[in-house]
Amino acid sequence: MPEASQSERPAHRLALSPAVRARRDGLWLPAQLAIEDWSEIGLQIAAIGDSSAWWLGDWLVYGKKKYPDRYKHAISATALDYQTLRNYAWVCRQFPIHRRHPALSFQHHAELASLTPDQQDEWLDKAEALDWSLHALRRQLKAGAVGRRKRSDDQLTLNLPATHTQQERWRLAATASGADIEKWIVKTLDDAAENLAEETTS
């Protein structure tokens, strides 16, 4: 099936056609199905799949405010990994509901999440007006080099002044969490930055 244009994708239609039976482990379609109906079902599935990323992200943002151990429960409930869930929540925080473009996918927004709000709005407006696919948006961003850095600039090496006691305490905490110390430090810093960002935007 060819990729549907952004304007053709249903923004609010989140139910499947009664002609099909959908279960957790499969989709049953009738033996005779017109190409138009088959294509429409595909659009409906795509809309539900894309919406689920927003739903999970908003659910996690809510859980962050209400329940400190949100990600532990979320990972267990969704079978998604920690970083995936964090990414969903991060994108949702960058784009409050009133700034989201229903005609564009979650991935369109994720691609722009690291830009400033003004840049985000500018690129989202362009993508919607010009009916850009995700690949087209990526090409345009690459051509414009907006908000992009070379990969070597993405790596940050820190020399932390820490006493022997502090280092041992960090190692014990990392071991208790089941991670090596470098990953534990990165996660701890990431959590602190996330908490600060939420406090400043709440």
Secondary structure, DSSP 8 states (H G I E B T S, - for coil): -----GGGS-SS--S--TTSEEETTEEE--SS--HHHHHHHHHHHHHHHHHHHHHHHHHHHHHHHH-TTHHHHHHHHH---HHHHHHHHHHHHHS-GGG--TTS-HHHHHHHTTS-HHHHHHHHHHHHHTT--HHHHHHHHHHHTTT---GGGG---------HHHHHHHHHHHHHHTS-HHHHHHHHHHHHHHHHHHHHH-
